């Protein structure tokens, strides 16, 4: 099955840490912290199924109302 990677800019490192923990509990999801430009970001790889993508976006939204999904580079 194809996979998709979604990247989000987050409000802060505490939320990043909490989301990494949360996604570690999800089946077939790989989440990584992205640091380097001074902002907290997270990259989440999941299946390309619409329900899986929705689940990732909804989970990020539950933890961080101000999260911003970034376009793929």
Phi, psi and omega in degrees: 000140179293154180235155180230145175247125176252140180237137183230140168269132186247167181290334182182172183293332178295317179293321178302312179299316181295320179291322177300318177296313181299313182292336175296337179275347182274137178288134173065031177236135178239120181241139180225141174283140175240115179234165175144331179249015177088359178244151177278127178224159177221142176246130184233122178256132180212178178292160183279003181293138180306321181294323179292318178296318178298318181299317179297311181298319180294320180295314177300316180296326178292329182271332188212101179298334184263007180299146180235123177283130182263147177290146176300142180268000000 
